[in-house]
Amino acid sequence: MKTAIAILISLQPPTGPMETEATSAGFYEHKTNQQKYPRLQLRTVKELMEGKGIECPTSAASLDDTFKKAPESKKKHGEQKALEF
């Protein structure tokens, strides 16, 4: 797994094999405080709505590792062209 942490959100509870797969993905260890988080987390919509959160680092330093950033826009900024009718 190349990602630090992944979450699978589903409508139905996870099956036994899904839980086994999630467990086998191991843990992500935070570089600063060495706290460990499950690499693959399974959540249902119901769990999320009931307040069960996602285990992930909260410090700004860890955001680079756990969240992908969108690439910078390569478009030139300029005037918007008028619509022709």
VEXPA-983895 format. One record per residue (C-alpha): chain; residue in one letter; x, y, z; residue number from 1. Coordinates in Angstrom, 2 decimals, padded with zeros to 5 digits. Last residue first. Layout:
+-------+------+---------+---------+---------+------+
| chain | resn |       x |       y |       z | resi |
+-------+------+---------+---------+---------+------+
|     A |    a |       X |       Y |       Z |  NUM |
...
+-------+------+---------+---------+---------+------+
//
This chain:
+-------+------+---------+---------+---------+------+
| chain | resn |       x |       y |       z | resi |
+-------+------+---------+---------+---------+------+
|     A |    f | -024.32 |  034.67 | -029.11 |   85 |
|     A |    e | -020.65 |  035.07 | -028.23 |   84 |
|     A |    l | -019.60 |  034.66 | -024.62 |   83 |
|     A |    a | -016.92 |  037.14 | -023.58 |   82 |
|     A |    k | -013.42 |  035.89 | -022.90 |   81 |
|     A |    q | -012.15 |  035.92 | -019.33 |   80 |
|     A |    e | -009.08 |  038.02 | -018.80 |   79 |
|     A |    g | -005.92 |  036.42 | -017.65 |   78 |
|     A |    h | -004.48 |  033.63 | -015.57 |   77 |
|     A |    k | -002.43 |  031.16 | -017.53 |   76 |
|     A |    k | -003.43 |  027.58 | -016.99 |   75 |
|     A |    k | -000.94 |  025.22 | -015.40 |   74 |
|     A |    s | -002.97 |  024.78 | -012.23 |   73 |
|     A |    e | -000.95 |  023.41 | -009.33 |   72 |
|     A |    p | -001.46 |  019.73 | -008.62 |   71 |
|     A |    a | -004.07 |  018.75 | -006.03 |   70 |
|     A |    k | -002.61 |  017.70 | -002.72 |   69 |
|     A |    k | -002.85 |  014.19 | -001.33 |   68 |
|     A |    f | -003.49 |  013.88 |  002.39 |   67 |
|     A |    t | -001.68 |  011.62 |  004.87 |   66 |
|     A |    d |  001.99 |  012.46 |  004.47 |   65 |
|     A |    d |  001.74 |  016.21 |  003.82 |   64 |
|     A |    l | -000.89 |  016.51 |  006.56 |   63 |
|     A |    s |  001.53 |  015.19 |  009.18 |   62 |
|     A |    a |  003.20 |  018.50 |  009.98 |   61 |
|     A |    a | -000.19 |  020.17 |  010.47 |   60 |
|     A |    s | -000.88 |  017.98 |  013.48 |   59 |
|     A |    t | -004.10 |  015.98 |  013.61 |   58 |
|     A |    p | -002.83 |  012.50 |  012.85 |   57 |
|     A |    c | -005.51 |  010.03 |  011.73 |   56 |
|     A |    e | -008.10 |  007.68 |  013.20 |   55 |
|     A |    i | -011.36 |  008.30 |  011.41 |   54 |
|     A |    g | -014.31 |  009.23 |  013.54 |   53 |
|     A |    k | -017.20 |  007.40 |  015.08 |   52 |
|     A |    g | -019.72 |  010.21 |  015.47 |   51 |
|     A |    e | -023.04 |  008.45 |  014.93 |   50 |
|     A |    m | -023.11 |  009.71 |  011.34 |   49 |
|     A |    l | -019.71 |  008.13 |  010.74 |   48 |
|     A |    e | -020.86 |  004.83 |  012.19 |   47 |
|     A |    k | -024.05 |  004.87 |  010.08 |   46 |
|     A |    v | -022.08 |  005.57 |  006.90 |   45 |
|     A |    t | -020.04 |  002.49 |  007.66 |   44 |
|     A |    r | -016.34 |  002.66 |  008.41 |   43 |
|     A |    l | -013.40 |  000.43 |  007.55 |   42 |
|     A |    q | -009.90 |  001.72 |  008.18 |   41 |
|     A |    l | -006.81 |  000.76 |  006.23 |   40 |
|     A |    r | -003.46 |  002.07 |  007.48 |   39 |
|     A |    p | -004.46 |  001.74 |  011.15 |   38 |
|     A |    y | -002.86 |  004.59 |  013.14 |   37 |
|     A |    k |  000.32 |  004.47 |  015.27 |   36 |
|     A |    q |  001.73 |  007.28 |  017.43 |   35 |
|     A |    q |  005.46 |  007.80 |  016.90 |   34 |
|     A |    n |  005.15 |  011.44 |  018.08 |   33 |
|     A |    t |  006.90 |  013.21 |  015.20 |   32 |
|     A |    k |  007.01 |  010.75 |  012.31 |   31 |
|     A |    h |  003.50 |  009.34 |  012.82 |   30 |
|     A |    e |  003.48 |  005.58 |  012.35 |   29 |
|     A |    y |  001.05 |  004.17 |  009.77 |   28 |
|     A |    f | -000.15 |  000.70 |  010.75 |   27 |
|     A |    g | -000.66 | -002.70 |  009.22 |   26 |
|     A |    a | -002.45 | -003.55 |  005.98 |   25 |
|     A |    s | -003.13 | -007.05 |  007.38 |   24 |
|     A |    t | -005.80 | -005.63 |  009.70 |   23 |
|     A |    a | -007.75 | -004.15 |  006.79 |   22 |
|     A |    e | -007.55 | -007.44 |  004.88 |   21 |
|     A |    t | -008.81 | -009.41 |  007.89 |   20 |
|     A |    e | -011.65 | -006.93 |  008.38 |   19 |
|     A |    m | -012.66 | -007.30 |  004.73 |   18 |
|     A |    p | -012.47 | -011.10 |  005.01 |   17 |
|     A |    g | -014.82 | -011.00 |  008.02 |   16 |
|     A |    t | -017.35 | -008.81 |  006.23 |   15 |
|     A |    p | -017.61 | -005.07 |  006.75 |   14 |
|     A |    p | -020.92 | -003.56 |  007.89 |   13 |
|     A |    q | -023.12 | -002.33 |  005.03 |   12 |
|     A |    l | -023.42 |  001.22 |  003.65 |   11 |
|     A |    s | -019.72 |  001.51 |  002.98 |   10 |
|     A |    i | -016.79 |  003.84 |  003.67 |    9 |
|     A |    l | -013.32 |  002.46 |  003.00 |    8 |
|     A |    i | -010.64 |  004.67 |  004.54 |    7 |
|     A |    a | -006.98 |  004.81 |  003.54 |    6 |
|     A |    i | -003.93 |  005.95 |  005.54 |    5 |
|     A |    a | -000.30 |  006.44 |  004.54 |    4 |
|     A |    t | -000.84 |  005.55 |  000.90 |    3 |
|     A |    k |  001.52 |  003.31 | -001.06 |    2 |
|     A |    m |  000.00 |  000.00 |  000.00 |    1 |
+-------+------+---------+---------+---------+------+
//
